[in-house]
Every structure is written in structure tokens, then in C-alpha cells.
């Protein structure tokens, strides 16, 4: 247990994979975590773990962790590592249930997607089919499959009855292979079959850790639709890209983590370097991006309003430097004024280091308010905004504005989205705390 306590001290609040090893270095158990520190810390709580888990912790002598850029990366990497090492406790701790696999029956023209157990593989898997796994968490896997369907429609109907399934009307199965099967041979049947198989291959790429390939393909299709004046289809494709990105959240090929011990450092360095290259062309004052700060506001119609300040150091979260602010304006839903208040209060502390870049969660109005607050304090700090609708960077240019839409496949976008999402999480957590206290006071009176 001593080895575990020491290991926990060095862990960060980041997603990743953890491996318990015995004295000889053999892998006993592999797990994934959205937050490595919180998850691994649970193994040190004897009262909170079961008998089997206590046996694992007692037998283990070492803990190894691999930090990833997202929880989705951790899910894929966990499956890769389990397949590589086949640790005994990954079977024992699942109460004799074998882990799950995703099977894409690519050998069929109108492919199926199945979630199966290991025992089903011999009778289900055929030549040319794609098999992914093992996945330890049925809940996580099924949730992921369900969310992917909103972006990449596929059919869950086992029998092809010739009638479009119910999910076709919800946009979750389009085109429906059941309806395709009933069509007479011809151009239309070939077109729809090709379209459906494209969706299946999109899923194959995603589970292979190649989500960027899917995004690029959808982007090309979106451009063709726009050029053909098919604007509704182009808008739908754009929404699919955004939905997919929200699911994957900076996903990379998991093999990258297996090939390099410094994978996460390399990824973050690429992201920061990419953002710096983009901003340098428009903001001459930027000389480096060592420290990036982000400000966000959370409130309910002006009530219980809070502001957050989060910090990235060399692209990584530095939670020790986070700050939260209770907005002093009373019951006035004005995000612009609240941004000005938070920026003024934050930069009224000369003992706090100045950032190389200040990111504001919002558009031109919020960025202008931040600039005015800085000017009132006679400070010059590069400020940009991130508008949520199209994930656009809003950059002040003299008396005007420059709007930049970073490609969704660009690592640079990951930096600003990560800090924006973290600022939103931090602000809303404090807002909910204040709101719950407010409700408690109302109930008490």
C-alpha cells in the first residue's frame, strides 16, 4: 500500500490509463480514468473497495500511469493495453463477465454493429469484419455508441424487413439498410448502400483512433454541398463535425501513447505551437504562450453570478493558480459588465503573474469589456475571445475585429477549447454551490 500512497502524490487531475504491476513487473490490472488522481486514490480507501480489489492492491507492487489528451483516448488505449497484456485481474474484477467488444460486420454489404462478449467472437467474426476491444466498462461503451449515432447514423435492426426502422424518423438511421434491402437493383440502391457503408467505415476509423480522418472526410463533403448550393445539407454536415469533436475531444491515435513515453508532452507542445503560429500573424505583441488565462461567467438571470479564472502553463492545467470570483453586481443579467468586473478584480493583483494571453469566453462585446478594464488599469495584455457557435477566435485589430475559424482538425483549436471548457466547469461549479446555499436559506426562512 505504501507504493500506492507515494504514487498518488505525483498524479495529476488528467485523463489516462493506469497499470498495476507485481514485483516482477507483470501487469495485473489495467484501468482508465477521466481523472487519474481521483480514480487511483479510491484504491487507497480500504473501506470503499471490495475484497477482490483489496487482493489486487495487496499483490501489486508498482503503479504505472499513462496520461492522455482525453477520456476517449484513454478508453481506446485501455482496450489496446488489455489486448496486449491480458491481465488476470481485468477478468476477475468483472464478476466473471467477459469484457465487451464492438463488431462491425463489414463482410456484409449492409453492415451491422454489434456489442458482443468474448465468447461470441468465434461464431460472429468473419473475414473482413472489424473487431474492437476489449472494453471494460459497458456503461461507457454503450454511452459512446449512443452519442456517436447522432453524428454517424447506423442501424441496430437485426432483421432487414424492407421497412425503414423507427430510428430513421429521428435521424439516427439514415439511410436505413432495411429500406435499402427492399429496393430493386439499380443506381439508387447502389448510391444508398455506398452512403451507409461510408457511415460504417467512419465508425471503423473512430474506433481505430483515426477520428481526424473522419472529420476531414465530412469537411470535404460539406464543401461539396456548399458549392452545390445544398446549404441545409452543408449545415447538417457542419453540425455533425461539431458533435463528433465534442465526443472525441482532442482524440489522437492511441498507438501514439504506446510508442512514446512523452506522448502527452509532445501533443500539448504541438497544440500550443499551432496556436502561437496562428495568433502571431495577427497579434504582434505575443512573444510566447507559456501562461494562458481564461475568464468565464456563470449565472441564472443575474442571480448567484460567479466568475472563474483558470490557467494553462505550457498548455497544461495549473489548478493551483485557479481563482473564483463572486460577482458583486446584484441580480443584473449582464455578462459584458460581469466580464469587466472579473478582469478588473483579477488584474488589480500585481502579485499575480501576467498572462501571455487572456482568453474570454464570448464574442466582441465581452472582449471589448475586457480590453476596457485592462486599459483602465494601464495594462497591455493580448486578449482574444472564443465564440461558441462556430468556435471562432475573435481578435481585436485596431478599431476593428478579425475573426478566425480554426479548422476542427487543427491541434491549435484543442488548446482554446480545453481552457474554455475548464473555465466554464470551474465557474458553474461555484455558481451551483452559491445557488444551493441560496435555496437552503430560502427553505430555512
N, C-alpha and C positions, 0 to 999 in steps of 0.2 A: 504493500500500500504506500510505502514511503516514496517509491519511484513515481507513483501516480500524483501524489501531492506536489512533488517537485516539478513534474511535467506541466501540471495545471498552471503553475505560476508563470510559465513562459508563453502560454497560449493566448491568441488574440480572439476578439469577437468577430470572426470571419467565417464564411462557409468553407467546408473542406471535408476531407476523409481522414479517419483515424484508424490505426492498426495496432492491436495488442499483440505483443510477441513474447514468447517464452525465453528462458535463459539462453537457449542455443540460437535464438534468432528466428525460429519458426513462427509463422503468422498464425495466431489463434482465432482472431476475430477482426472483421473489417466493418466499419460503420460510416455513415455520412452524417453531416451536421450542417444546419443553417448557421449555427453559432458554435464554433469548436469549443470555446471556453465553457460556455454554459452546458453543452451536451456532455463533455468529458467530465465536468465537475460532478455530474449526477452519479457517476460510478464511484465516487468517494463517499457518498452518503449511504452508509450501511443500512439504515432503516428504510431507505427508499428503493432499494434494489432487491430482486428476488434471489432465491437460493442458487439458481443456475448462473446468474450474473456474478454473484459473490465467488462462485467457483472459478469463473473466468478471471476475475481480478486477482484472486489468490494465486492462480497458476501463472499469470503474466508477470514478466519482469521488466519489460520495456514498453514504451508507448511512442509510436511514430505518427506524425500528422503531416498531411499534405494540404496546404491552403489552396483554394481555388477562387476563381473570379465570381462564381455564382453558385447557388444551391443546385441549379440544374447541372452544372459541370460536375458537382460533387456526386449527383445521382449517377451520371454516366461513368465517372471514374470509379465509384464504388462497385458498379457492375463489372467493369474491366478487371479490377483487382481481385474480386471474389472469383471470377472465372480463372484468373492466373494462379492464385494461391489455394483456392478451395479450402478455406479454414474450417476446422471442425465445429467451432462454436457458432458459426453462421447457420448451421443446421440445427444444433442442439437448442439454441436460444429461441427458435421459432416454433417450439412446441410440436416438433415432428412434422410441421408443414414445410414442404419444399418451397424454395423461392419462386417468384413469378418470372415469366419470360414474355416478350412481345413477339408474336409471329405474324409476318406479312407473307401471305401466300402468293408471291409474285409468279409462281408457276401457273397460276390461273389468269386468264385474260381479265376477268373481273374479280380482282383480288379481295380477300377477306383480311381483317385484322382480328387476331385472337390474343387473349391473355391466357397463357397456359402454365401448367406446372411442369416440372422436370419429367415426371413420369409420362406426360403426354407427348413429349418431343418425338420419340421413335415412331409413333403412329401418325403424327401430324406433319412432321417436317419432310418436305420433298426437295428434290434437286431444284436449284434456283430460288428457293424461298429464302427469306431473310429472318434471322432469329437474333433477338437482342436480350441481354440479361446476363446473370440473374439479378432481379431487383428485390431487395429485402423488404421494402415497405409497400404493401398492397395499396394502402391509402394514398401514398404519394404518387405511385404509378397510375392508379385509376384517375386521380385528380388531374394529372398531367395529360393523360389521354383525352379526358373530357374537355380540357381547356384548348388543346390543340385542334379539336374538332371545329371550333368556332372560326379558325383560320384556314384549316385544311380539311374540308368536308370528306367524310368517308362513311361507308355503310356498315352497320352492325347486324343486318339481317342475314341469318344463316341460309335461308332458302330464297331463291330468286323466283318470286311468284309472278312476275310480269307487271306488277302494280307498284308504283312509287311508294316507298315506305313513309311513315308518319313524319320522320325527321327531315324529309325533303321540304316540307312546308315551313320548317323552322330554319332552313338554310344550312342544316348540319349534314346533309347528304345530297350533294349536287355536283354532277349528275348522279342519279340513283341507279346503281347497276341492275337492280331488279327491273326497272323500266327499260333499261338498255337491252337486257336479255330478250325482251318481248318484241323488239324492233326487227323488221325484216332486214336482211343483209343489204348494205348499201353505204353511201357516203356518210349519212347522218350517224349511223351506228358506229362506223369507224371513228368518226370525229369525237363522239361522246365517250367511246371506250378509251381513246387516247387521252382525253381530258381526265377521266377517272384514274387511269394508270399514272398520269402525271402527279396527281394528288398522293397516290400510294408511294411513289418514289420520293416525293417531298418528305413524307414521314420516314422513309428509309434513311435519307440524308440526315435528318434531325437526330434520329437515334444512333447514327454513326458519328455524331459530334460535328457534323458539317452543316450547321444551320445557316452559315453565311452563303453557302451555295444556293439554298432555297430562297433567301432574301434577294439575291441577285437575279434569280430566275423570275421571281414575281415582279421585281422592279422593271426588268426588260418587258414583261407582258404589260405592265402598267403604262410604259411609254408608248408601246404599240397602240394600246387602247386610246390614249390621249391623242395620238397623231391621227387616228381614225375617227376622231370626234365622239368616241364612246366614253363620254365623261362620267356617266354613272358607274360603268364597269371599272374605269380607272380609279374612281374614288373608293370603290369597294376593294380593289387591289391594294390601294394605299392603306386602308384600314386593316387589311389582313397583315400587311407588313408591320404596322404598329402593334397589332395584337400579338403577333409572333415575337416581336422584340421584347414585349413586356413579359412574355412567358419565359423566354430564354435568358434575358438579362445578361448580356455580355458573355454568351456561351462560346467556348472555343473547343477545338478537337481535344478530347480528354487524353489522347496519346501524348499531347504536349507536356502534360504533367508527369507522365510516366518516363519520358525521355530526358527530363531535366529537373534537377533539384532546385533550380532558381526560376522555374516557370512563372510563378506568380509575380516575381520581381520583374521579369522580362516583359510580361503582359502589361503591368502597370506602367513601366517605363515607356513602352510603345504608345500607350494611351496618352500619357502626359506629353510626350514628344509630338504626337499628332495634333493635339490641341494647341500646343505652343506654336507650331508651324502655321496653323490656320489664323490664330489671333495676331501673330507678329506682323502679318501683312496689313492689318487694319488698326492695330494699336501700337504705335512706335514706342510707347512708354514701357511696354512689357519687355523685361530682360530675362526673366526666368519664371518658372511656375512651381517653386518649392512649396509655397504656402498658398492654398486656395481656401477662401471662406465663402460660405453661402448663408443667406438670410431668408427665412420664410415666416409666414404669418398663419396662425390658425385661430378661428373664432366662429361663433354661432350668432349671426346677426349682430355682431359687435360685442356680444357678451362673452365673458371669460376669455378675452383675447390674449394670445401669447405670441411671442416671437422667439425664434431659435437662431442660433449661430453655430454652425458646425465647421469643422476644419479638416482639410486633407493636407497631409505632409508627404511630399513626394508621391502623391496620388493615393495614399492610404489614409483611412480614417484615424484621427487622433482624438479619441473620445475624452481624453483628459483635458482638452482645451475647449470643449463644447461649453456654450453659455446659453441660458434661457432667460427670457425677459417677460415679465407680466406687464402687458400694455396698460399705460396709465389713463388713456382716453376711456371715457365711460360710455358704454352702450352706443357706440357710433361706428357702424359698419363701413369703415373707410380704410381699405388695405393700403392705399397710397400713403396716407398720413401715418399709418402704423409702421410702414417700412421706414419712413423718415425718422420716426421716433426711435426705432430699434437701432438704425445706423448711427444716429446722433449719440445714443447712450453707449453703443459699443466703442465708437472712436473717441469718446471722452475719457478713455482709459489709456494714457500714454505708456503705462507699464505693459500693456498687451502688444505683442509684435504686430507690425503692419503686414497685411497680406500682399502677395504679388498680384492677386486677382480677387475681386469681390463679385460673386455671382448672386443675382437677385432672382428669386422665383417669381417671374412675372414679365410683363411687357414694358412698353415705353413709359407709361405713367409711373410704374414702380421704379424703373431705372432712373428716371429724371428726379424722382423724390430722393433717391439715394445720393445722386450727384449733388443736389442742392444741400443736403445735410453735410456732405463732405466739404463743400465749398464754405459753408458757414463756420466750419472748424479749421479752415485754411489748410486742408489736406488734399493731396493729389494721389488717388488710388485708382487703378484701372477698374472700371465697373462694366459688367455686361448683364443682360437678362436672358432667361430661358423661358420662352413662351410655350406652354404645354400643347396647344392644339396641333402644331406641326413640328414640335421640338426644334424651334428656330432660335438661333442666337440673336439677340438684339444688342447692337453695338453702337454707342453714340459716336457721331462723326461731325465735329464742329457744331453747327446749328441743325444738323440733320441726323439721319439714322441709317445704319447699314444692317440689313437683315441677311443672315447666313443660315442656310439649311444644310447641316452636315449630313452626308449620306448615312443611312442607317447601318451600313456595313463598316463605317469608319470607327476605329478604336477611340478616336477623339471624342465621339459622342458619349461613350461609356463614362468618361470622367465627369462631365457635367450632369448627366442623368443620375449617376451614383450619388454625388454630393447633394443634388436637388432632392432626391428621394429620401436621403438620410436627414436632411433638414426638415422635410415635411414630417417624417416619422417622429423626430425629436420634438417638433412644435406641437403636433397633435397629441402626443403622449402627455405633455404638460397641460395642454388645453383640457383634455379629458379628466385629468386629476383635479384641476380647478373647478370644472363643471360638476364633478361628483361631490366635491366639498360643498359647492353651492346648493346642490339638490339636498344634501344632508341637512344643511342649515334650514332650508325651506320646510323640510319634513319635521324637523325638531321644533320649529315655531308653530 
